[in-house]
Amino acid sequence: GAQVVAPHDSNIIKEVQKITSFDLVNWNKNDELIHYIEEDFDAIYMEKVKGLSLAKAEIQAQKSMPIVFSPIHGASGKMVPAALKAFGFDNIHVVKEQIEPDGTFPTVVYPNPEEAEALTLSIELGKKVGAELVLACDPDGDRYAAVVPNEKGEFELLNGNQTGTLLSYYLLSRWKEAGKLDGSQFMVNTIVTTELINEIAAGFGVKCFNVLTGFKNIAAIIRDLEGKETFIGGGEESYGYLVGDFVRDKDGVSACAMVAEVIAYYKTKGKNVFQVLAEIYSQFGFYKESLISVTKKGKDGAEQIQKLMADFRTNPPKEMNGSEVVKIIDVKNSTITHVKTGQVEKLDMDKSNVMQFYLADGSKISARPSGTEPKIKYYFSVNTLISDPNDYRKVEGELVEKLDGLRAYFS
């Protein structure tokens, strides 16, 4: 099962809108259509998760690696530790203050693992036990965050693009080592997630499909290719990832287990996360991303957001941060415009109110109104070459400066 996609989503709503009175609701329940999921289904799922592991020997060597986990008062408090144990890890510390499900989320301001504040207790426990990995899930357990010690011994939160990059590179390299890449595999990425994942897939000779934001669109590709090609993995920048196709949505449980495996695998090779990232960047390009959300409340706010998007279409920027705009993608109007030549191509993608601007220096800016909040979101991506992995922090600083320059245009 997966979330519904077009045109089924709008068709369902049309049927809902036909109900104009409670008298029209059919209250006659058919028990034969209701199937309850019992505890034995957890065991089926966990066996599938366990089957994702690609490094049993390396995990055995690092099974005592200290790992901290928090469900942040959500639904994953039992399943993530169980998945880590199923993989072979046996030194797991759960944040006791956040283990029980509680919809008031008493220990955090906002239960979002993207926010460092929500990870405060997890990191405190990580320091206490000398954790090599701190994991946390959002309340419904489909998104995850990973925090690791950096070269200074300080805990550093990896963003969704970084963890997505690590998982994608690890999966593809391990599949290649096992001789399992034969041209019939694929990855899926969303259009606002780092394009480094596309570059990595291309480097391994694996197709990578780009879809609109939302895991329902990733699941739709998996369904379309079911029985024809094999889905390896895919995700989005907002801390969601999926390995394998037995779940058709982002899955924080299996993602946490796989991230722990990645850490353990490279530890046996004498490498930490940032050394691995540096090697990936030196091979495929150093990509760095950022996001800002601008809130516009009320009816006036909604109108301002629509005007901003309309202005991007009628009067697009010609340059940003000293670099020319060379390509504009208008997802709503299904066009790709090459600015210098004026050539316009048709974009083969479902329509959505998204504008993307590609600059001559390789930067990309995406503008997208939120579908659930009175916000417009701007996604920024910059990249450069890095020849020496030891220059990781220096080049990262340069890319952060470039991101700051782009953000200033939209703040």
Buried (B, 14 or more C-beta within 10 A) or exposed (E): EBBBBBEEEEEEEEEEEEEEEEEEEEEEEEEEEEEEEEEEEEEEBBEEBBEBBBBEEBBEBBBEBBBBBBBBBBBBBBBBBBBBBBBBBEBBBBBEBBBEEBEEBEBBEEBBBBBEEBBBBBBBBBBEBEBBBBBBBBBEBBBBBBBBBEEEEEBBBBBBBBBBBBBBBBBBBBBEEEEEBEEEBBBBBBBBBBBBBBBBBEBBEBBBBBBBBBBBBBBBBBBEBEEEBBBBBBBBBBBBBBBBBBBBBBBBBBBBBBBBBBBBBBBBEEBBBBBBBBBBBBEBBBBBBBBBEBEBEEEEBEEBBBEBBEEBBEEBBEEBBEBBBBBBBBBEBBBBBEBEEEEEEEBEBBEBBBBBBBBBBBBBBBBBBBEEEBBBBBBBBBBBEBEEBEBBEEBBEBBEEBBEBBBEEBE
